[in-house]
């Protein structure tokens, strides 16, 4: 009996010791952890969602919303306090079957969770039904869903918002941080019945900061008309890809940006190819071909090695680094002026400018290549990001010194081949070439809508001088001259329209092919005697087919140009 009592006493001491040790651990060593768990059971924490900013376009002088918000709800369950039958009845029913993000069985797998999303994008009507049933441990989080009232208009420019509320592609993606704002937080102490208390030192409320309402420089009417013209051109020519860019060459503001085919941003998942999300105007570097002759000629004029009347001996085919380079238009071996070379888009003529830039009548050299590289990249901004407020590709302008076959490579670059640039780069460079010589960073953001008023951002000045005013004037006259040939029909009286075609061969399997090309036209216009008021660049193509810049691209430009003269109310000059 004594032995048994002794054993029980020892066992009691051990149990008491274990309890004391455990209490020491809980109350002293693990105090913070257990306090946090206790607080978790008596604390309601809710995210206050920031309202995503809307996107506006201009309609003449008025800003109109083209991307708006619809009020929807996210349904959240607290598995620790929720009752299974109530949840099943209120949420897992036919009304919400298209909104559910999980299965019923998974909701209560871990009852230690306090926050579990079970449905998204629930309409106000269905959210009200849930509220009426008042299930325990459920709350509704208000959020906004993107609405695109203009349908597919400017879809590749605008982008879309995914199910997680994150902007993807276009303006929605590149300006996602500005548009999103910053979520707030509401943290409230609850009583034993999980009812929020209105007072308490542990209550926390951090207000949400709503996203900015962004106003674009895009004019909705110009955008819609340009899309209509481009779509009609695709149907008429049978081509399946086309793009157009309209900008103000005097300040870099983009008035329209078209890339077709498009999609419906409100139903962005309903596409057969994700490539339709990509805005090719800023994200698809390509070889624009002879439109780049104008950059080469501008470099020659600025460096004092040529003018429109300078002559050279033209040969329809020459050899550089052992490779034949020919004029697409065979005009015979003869003395020609540089104006004639631009009018007829003679490749040998632009190569001659590269030779002159190096100080040699007959050969291409390193000096000439370096000068051309400087104009292309550093002055006209080709092959590098422009700084526009969109995701953009850089492109490629090859080094003038390092690498094999630099002479033939740069000879081809003088007429826009063996290089990769984006439409936005070419259009921005052209704007500098014809606006008096100043390069502006292109922009699609005009300002912000605050309390119903447009607050315009500060106008940015030119970032650099690309060429002199005198060179710019001479290049305008040369490009006007290409339209004065009469090949493009008659332009309206009182206006001066200039531009240049480009029909680019494409590379397939590492080599240029003869059965496919991309047609491009860059042009500008305004009242006679005035600086150009608009610049338009278009391109059109179909994989595996030849393109014709004069028959397919130029007519798009002319139709957009005529519309702009009327819409912008440009008065004719003398």
C-alpha positions in Angstrom: 0.0 0.0 0.0 2.8 2.4 0.9 4.5 1.6 -2.4 1.3 2.4 -4.3 0.8 5.7 -2.5 4.4 6.6 -3.2 3.9 5.9 -6.9 0.7 7.9 -7.1 2.4 10.8 -5.3 5.3 10.8 -7.8 2.9 10.5 -10.7 0.9 13.5 -9.3 4.1 15.5 -9.0 5.1 14.7 -12.6 1.6 15.7 -13.9 1.7 18.9 -12.0 5.2 19.6 -13.3 4.1 18.9 -16.9 1.2 21.3 -16.4 3.4 24.0 -14.9 6.0 23.6 -17.7 3.2 23.8 -20.3 1.7 26.9 -18.6 5.2 28.5 -18.6 5.5 27.8 -22.3 2.1 29.2 -23.1 2.1 32.2 -20.8 5.8 33.2 -21.1 7.6 31.6 -24.0 4.7 31.4 -26.5 2.7 34.2 -25.2 2.7 36.3 -28.4 1.7 33.3 -30.5 -1.3 32.4 -28.3 -2.4 36.0 -28.0 -2.4 36.3 -31.8 -4.5 33.1 -32.0 -7.0 34.4 -29.5 -7.2 37.8 -31.3 -7.8 36.0 -34.5 -10.9 34.3 -33.1 -12.3 37.7 -32.0 -11.1 39.9 -34.9 -12.8 40.5 -38.2 -10.4 41.7 -41.0 -11.7 42.9 -44.3 -9.9 44.4 -47.3 -11.4 47.7 -48.6 -11.0 47.4 -52.3 -9.9 50.5 -54.2 -12.0 51.5 -57.1 -10.2 51.0 -60.4 -9.9 54.2 -62.4 -11.8 54.7 -65.7 -10.3 55.3 -69.1 -11.4 58.2 -71.3 -10.8 59.2 -74.9 -11.3 62.6 -76.4 -14.4 63.4 -78.4 -13.3 66.6 -80.0 -12.7 68.8 -76.9 -14.7 66.6 -74.5 -13.5 63.6 -72.6 -15.8 60.5 -72.8 -15.4 57.3 -70.8 -14.6 54.2 -72.9 -13.7 51.9 -70.1 -16.0 51.9 -67.1 -16.8 50.0 -63.9 -19.7 47.8 -62.9 -20.4 47.0 -59.3 -20.0 43.3 -58.5 -19.3 41.3 -55.4 -16.8 38.7 -54.1 -18.3 36.3 -51.6 -16.1 35.4 -48.7 -16.7 32.7 -46.1 -15.2 32.3 -42.6 -15.0 28.5 -42.2 -14.4 28.8 -38.5 -17.8 30.4 -37.8 -19.9 29.5 -40.8 -22.6 26.9 -40.8 -22.4 24.3 -43.6 -26.1 24.0 -44.4 -26.5 27.8 -44.5 -23.6 28.1 -46.9 -24.9 25.4 -49.1 -28.3 27.0 -49.4 -27.2 30.6 -49.7 -24.2 30.2 -52.1 -23.9 26.8 -53.7 -27.0 27.1 -55.8 -28.0 27.7 -59.5 -27.9 31.4 -59.1 -24.2 31.5 -58.5 -23.1 28.4 -60.5 -21.2 30.6 -63.0 -19.5 32.7 -60.3 -18.3 29.9 -58.0 -14.5 29.6 -57.6 -14.4 26.4 -55.5 -16.4 23.3 -54.6 -18.6 23.1 -51.5 -16.6 20.3 -50.0 -13.4 22.3 -50.0 -14.8 25.2 -48.0 -14.7 23.4 -44.7 -11.5 21.3 -45.2 -9.6 23.7 -42.9 -11.8 25.3 -40.3 -8.9 27.3 -38.9 -9.1 29.5 -41.9 -10.9 32.8 -41.4 -11.0 34.0 -45.1 -12.0 31.8 -48.0 -13.2 33.2 -51.4 -16.0 31.1 -52.8 -17.4 33.3 -55.6 -16.5 36.3 -57.8 -18.2 38.8 -60.0 -21.6 38.2 -58.3 -24.2 40.7 -59.5 -25.9 43.1 -57.2 -29.2 41.2 -57.6 -27.7 37.9 -56.5 -25.7 39.5 -53.7 -28.9 40.9 -52.4 -30.4 37.4 -52.3 -27.4 36.2 -50.2 -27.9 39.2 -47.8 -31.5 38.3 -47.4 -30.7 34.8 -46.3 -28.1 36.2 -43.8 -25.9 33.1 -43.5 -23.5 33.1 -40.6 -19.8 33.7 -41.3 -20.3 35.2 -44.8 -19.6 38.7 -46.0 -19.7 40.4 -49.4 -16.8 42.4 -50.7 -17.8 45.0 -53.2 -15.5 45.4 -56.2 -15.7 46.6 -59.8 -15.8 44.8 -63.0 -14.6 46.4 -66.2 -17.1 47.4 -68.8 -16.2 48.3 -72.4 -19.2 50.2 -73.9 -17.4 50.7 -77.2 -16.9 46.9 -77.7 -13.8 46.1 -79.6 -12.9 49.7 -80.4 -9.1 50.2 -79.8 -9.0 46.8 -78.0 -5.3 46.3 -78.6 -4.5 49.8 -77.3 -6.8 49.5 -74.2 -6.0 45.9 -73.1 -8.2 44.3 -70.5 -8.5 43.4 -66.8 -8.3 39.7 -65.8 -10.4 37.9 -63.2 -7.9 38.8 -60.4 -8.4 42.5 -61.2 -5.0 43.0 -62.8 -4.6 45.0 -66.0 -3.2 43.0 -69.0 -1.7 44.4 -72.2 -2.4 47.9 -73.6 -3.2 50.8 -71.3 -4.8 48.5 -68.7 -1.5 46.7 -68.3 1.1 49.4 -68.7 -0.8 51.9 -66.4 -2.1 49.2 -64.1 -0.5 50.7 -61.0 -2.1 54.1 -61.6 -5.5 52.6 -62.5 -5.5 50.2 -59.6 -5.1 52.6 -56.7 -4.3 51.1 -53.3 -6.5 48.8 -51.2 -7.4 49.8 -47.7 -8.1 47.6 -44.6 -10.8 47.4 -41.9 -9.9 45.4 -38.8 -12.5 45.2 -36.1 -12.7 43.4 -32.7 -15.7 41.1 -32.5 -17.6 39.7 -29.5 -18.2 36.0 -28.7 -21.0 35.9 -31.3 -18.6 37.2 -34.0 -20.5 40.6 -34.1 -18.3 43.6 -34.8 -17.8 46.0 -31.9 -18.0 49.6 -32.7 -15.3 50.7 -30.3 -11.9 49.3 -29.2 -8.3 50.2 -29.3 -7.6 47.4 -31.7 -9.9 48.7 -34.4 -8.0 49.7 -37.6 -9.3 51.5 -40.6 -7.0 52.4 -43.5 -9.1 54.0 -46.3 -8.6 52.8 -49.9 -7.1 55.1 -52.4 -9.0 54.8 -55.7 -7.2 54.5 -59.0 -6.7 57.5 -61.3 -9.2 58.2 -64.1 -6.8 58.3 -67.2 -7.7 60.5 -70.2 -6.0 59.4 -73.4 -4.9 61.7 -76.3 -6.8 59.3 -78.6 -9.8 60.9 -80.3 -12.6 58.5 -80.3 -13.9 59.7 -83.7 -10.6 59.5 -85.4 -10.0 56.1 -83.9 -13.4 54.8 -85.1 -12.9 56.2 -88.6 -9.4 54.9 -88.9 -10.5 51.4 -87.8 -13.3 51.5 -90.4 -10.9 52.5 -93.1 -8.4 49.8 -92.2 -11.1 47.1 -91.9 -12.5 48.0 -95.3 -8.9 47.9 -96.8 -8.4 44.4 -95.3 -11.6 43.2 -96.9 -10.9 44.7 -100.3 -7.3 43.4 -100.5 -7.9 40.1 -98.8 -5.1 40.8 -96.2 -5.6 39.7 -92.7 -3.4 42.1 -90.7 -3.3 45.9 -90.8 -2.3 48.7 -88.5 -2.6 52.5 -88.5 -1.2 55.3 -86.4 -2.3 58.9 -86.4 -0.2 61.4 -84.4 0.3 65.2 -84.1 3.9 65.7 -85.3 4.0 69.1 -83.5 3.9 67.6 -80.0 3.9 63.7 -80.2 0.3 63.2 -79.2 -1.3 60.0 -80.6 -4.7 60.6 -82.0 -5.5 57.0 -83.1 -3.7 53.7 -82.8 -5.3 50.8 -84.8 -4.2 47.2 -84.9 -6.5 44.6 -86.5 -7.8 42.0 -86.1 -9.0 42.9 -82.6 -11.1 41.3 -79.9 -13.7 42.2 -77.3 -12.0 43.2 -74.0 -15.2 42.3 -72.1 -14.9 38.8 -73.4 -11.1 38.6 -73.8 -11.0 34.8 -73.3 -13.0 34.2 -76.5 -10.1 34.3 -78.9 -8.4 31.7 -81.0 -4.9 33.2 -80.8 -3.4 35.2 -77.9 -1.4 37.3 -80.4 -4.5 39.5 -80.9 -3.8 40.9 -77.4 -0.5 42.4 -78.6 -0.4 45.9 -79.9 1.7 45.6 -83.0 2.1 49.4 -83.4 4.4 49.5 -80.4 5.3 45.8 -79.9 6.0 44.3 -83.3 9.4 45.3 -84.8 9.6 44.7 -88.5 11.5 45.9 -91.6 9.6 48.9 -92.9 11.6 49.1 -96.2 11.8 52.2 -98.3 10.0 54.6 -95.9 13.5 54.7 -94.3 15.1 56.2 -97.3 13.8 59.6 -96.0 15.9 59.1 -92.8 19.0 58.4 -95.0 18.4 61.4 -97.2 17.8 63.6 -94.1 21.2 62.5 -92.7 22.8 63.3 -96.1 21.3 66.8 -96.3 22.1 67.6 -92.6 25.8 66.5 -93.2 26.0 68.6 -96.3 26.8 65.8 -98.7 23.6 66.1 -100.8 20.5 68.1 -101.7 17.4 67.3 -103.7 19.2 68.4 -106.9 22.5 66.5 -106.3 23.2 64.0 -109.0 24.8 60.5 -109.1 25.3 57.8 -111.6 22.5 55.3 -111.1 22.9 51.6 -111.9 20.0 49.3 -111.5 22.2 46.7 -109.9 25.4 47.0 -107.8 27.4 44.5 -105.8 28.5 45.1 -102.2 30.4 42.5 -100.2 29.7 40.2 -103.2 26.0 40.5 -102.8 23.8 42.0 -105.6 21.5 44.9 -104.6 19.0 46.1 -107.2 16.4 48.8 -107.7 12.9 47.5 -107.5 12.0 50.0 -110.2 14.4 49.4 -113.2 15.1 52.9 -114.7 18.3 52.1 -116.5 21.8 53.2 -115.9 21.9 57.0 -116.0 22.6 60.2 -114.1 19.8 60.9 -111.7 19.0 63.5 -109.1 18.3 62.6 -105.5 14.7 63.8 -105.9 14.3 61.4 -108.7 15.8 58.6 -106.6 13.3 59.3 -103.8 10.3 59.6 -106.2 11.2 56.2 -107.8 12.4 54.7 -104.6 15.8 53.7 -106.0 17.8 51.6 -103.6 21.1 52.4 -105.3 20.3 56.1 -104.7 20.0 55.7 -100.9 23.2 53.5 -100.9 25.0 56.4 -102.7 24.1 58.7 -99.7 25.8 56.2 -97.4 29.0 56.4 -99.5 28.9 60.2 -99.4 28.5 60.2 -95.6 31.8 58.4 -95.4 33.4 60.9 -97.8 33.9 58.4 -100.6 32.1 58.6 -104.0 32.5 54.9 -104.7 32.7 52.9 -101.4 31.0 52.4 -98.1 33.3 52.8 -95.1 33.2 52.8 -91.3 32.9 56.5 -91.1 29.7 56.5 -93.2 28.2 53.6 -91.2 28.8 55.3 -87.9 27.2 58.5 -89.1 24.1 56.7 -90.4 23.8 54.8 -87.1 24.0 58.0 -85.2 21.1 59.5 -87.2 19.0 56.4 -87.2 19.3 55.6 -83.5 20.4 58.7 -81.6 18.6 61.4 -83.5 15.5 59.7 -85.1 15.1 57.1 -82.3 15.0 54.0 -84.4 15.7 50.6 -82.8 15.2 51.9 -79.2 12.2 52.5 -76.9 10.5 55.8 -77.5 9.2 56.3 -73.9 5.5 56.1 -74.8 3.3 55.1 -71.8 2.7 51.6 -73.2 4.7 48.3 -73.2 6.9 48.6 -76.2 9.6 46.6 -78.0 13.1 47.9 -78.7 13.8 46.5 -82.1 17.3 46.2 -83.6 19.8 48.5 -85.4 23.0 46.6 -86.0 26.4 47.9 -84.7 28.2 49.9 -87.4 31.6 48.3 -86.6 31.4 44.9 -85.1 30.2 41.9 -87.2 30.5 40.3 -90.6 29.4 42.1 -93.8 28.8 45.5 -92.3 28.9 47.3 -95.7 26.2 45.2 -97.3 24.2 45.2 -94.1 24.2 49.0 -93.9 23.6 49.3 -97.6 20.3 47.5 -97.0 19.6 49.6 -94.0 19.6 52.7 -96.1 16.3 51.5 -97.6 14.9 49.9 -94.4 15.9 46.3 -94.6 18.3 44.3 -92.3 16.9 46.2 -89.4 13.9 45.9 -87.0 11.9 48.9 -85.8 8.3 49.5 -84.6 5.7 51.7 -86.2 5.8 54.1 -83.2 9.6 54.6 -83.7 9.2 55.3 -87.4 6.3 57.7 -87.0 8.1 59.6 -84.2 11.2 59.9 -86.3 9.2 61.1 -89.2 7.5 63.7 -87.0 10.9 65.1 -86.1 11.9 65.1 -89.7 9.0 67.2 -90.9 8.0 69.3 -87.9 11.0 71.6 -88.0 13.6 69.1 -86.7 12.6 68.5 -83.1 12.0 65.1 -81.6 9.1 64.7 -79.2 8.4 61.6 -77.0 5.2 60.1 -78.3 2.4 60.1 -75.7 -1.1 58.5 -75.3 -1.9 60.2 -72.0 -3.5 63.6 -72.1 -4.3 63.9 -68.4 -6.6 62.8 -65.6 -10.3 63.2 -64.9 -10.9 64.6 -61.4 -14.3 65.5 -60.0 -15.7 65.5 -63.5 -13.0 67.9 -64.9 -10.1 67.1 -67.2 -6.8 68.0 -65.6 -4.3 68.0 -68.4 -0.7 66.9 -67.6 2.0 69.4 -68.3 2.9 69.5 -72.0 6.4 68.0 -72.6 8.7 69.9 -74.9 11.0 68.4 -77.4 13.7 66.1 -76.0 16.3 66.8 -78.6 16.9 68.4 -82.0 17.2 65.7 -84.6 18.0 67.9 -87.6 18.0 71.6 -88.4 15.0 73.6 -89.5 16.6 74.0 -92.9 17.0 70.2 -93.4 13.5 69.6 -92.1 12.1 72.1 -94.7 14.1 70.4 -97.5 12.9 67.0 -96.5 9.3 68.2 -96.4 9.7 69.5 -100.0 11.3 66.2 -101.2 8.5 64.2 -99.7 5.9 66.6 -101.1 7.6 65.9 -104.4 6.9 62.2 -104.2 3.2 63.0 -104.1 3.5 65.5 -106.9 4.4 62.8 -109.3 0.7 62.2 -109.8 0.8 58.5 -109.1 -1.5 58.9 -106.1 -4.3 61.0 -107.5 -4.9 64.7 -106.6 -4.8 66.0 -103.1 -7.2 68.7 -102.0 -6.4 72.3 -103.1 -4.8 74.5 -100.4 -3.1 71.6 -98.7 0.4 70.1 -98.9 0.6 66.3 -98.5 3.8 64.3 -98.5 4.8 60.8 -97.9 6.8 57.7 -98.8 5.9 54.1 -99.7 7.7 50.9 -98.4 7.3 47.3 -99.6 9.4 45.2 -97.4 10.7 41.7 -98.1 10.3 39.4 -95.1 12.7 36.7 -93.7 11.5 33.1 -93.6 13.8 30.3 -92.3 16.7 32.7 -92.1 16.5 34.1 -95.6 14.6 36.8 -97.5 11.8 35.3 -99.6 10.3 36.6 -102.9 6.7 35.5 -102.2 5.9 37.7 -99.2 6.1 41.4 -98.4 4.7 44.0 -96.0 3.2 47.2 -97.5 3.8 50.5 -95.6 3.1 54.1 -96.1 4.1 57.1 -94.0 2.6 60.5 -94.8 1.8 63.9 -93.4 -0.2 66.9 -94.3 -1.6 70.3 -93.4 -2.4 73.7 -94.9 -0.1 75.1 -97.6 2.7 77.2 -96.1 2.2 75.7 -92.6 4.0 72.9 -90.7 2.2 69.6 -90.9 -0.7 69.1 -88.5 -1.0 65.3 -88.7 1.1 62.3 -89.5 -0.2 58.9 -90.5 1.5 55.6 -90.8 -0.2 52.5 -92.1 0.9 48.9 -92.9 -1.0 45.9 -94.3 0.1 42.3 -94.9 -0.8 38.7 -95.0 1.6 35.8 -94.4 2.7 34.1 -97.6 1.5 36.9 -99.9 3.1 39.8 -101.6 2.0 43.3 -100.7 1.9 46.5 -102.8 2.4 49.7 -100.9 1.1 51.9 -103.7 -2.1 50.0 -104.2 -2.8 48.7 -100.7 -1.1 51.0 -98.1 -1.2 54.4 -99.7 -5.0 54.4 -100.3 -5.6 53.9 -96.6 -3.4 56.9 -95.9 -5.2 59.1 -98.4 -8.6 58.2 -97.0 -7.5 58.9 -93.4 -5.7 62.1 -94.6 -8.9 63.4 -96.3 -10.9 62.7 -93.2 -8.4 64.4 -90.9 -8.5 67.6 -93.0 -12.2 67.8 -92.6 -12.5 66.6 -89.0 -9.7 68.8 -87.6 -11.1 71.7 -89.6 -7.8 72.6 -91.1 -8.3 75.7 -93.2 -6.5 75.7 -96.6 -3.5 77.8 -97.1 -2.6 80.1 -100.0 
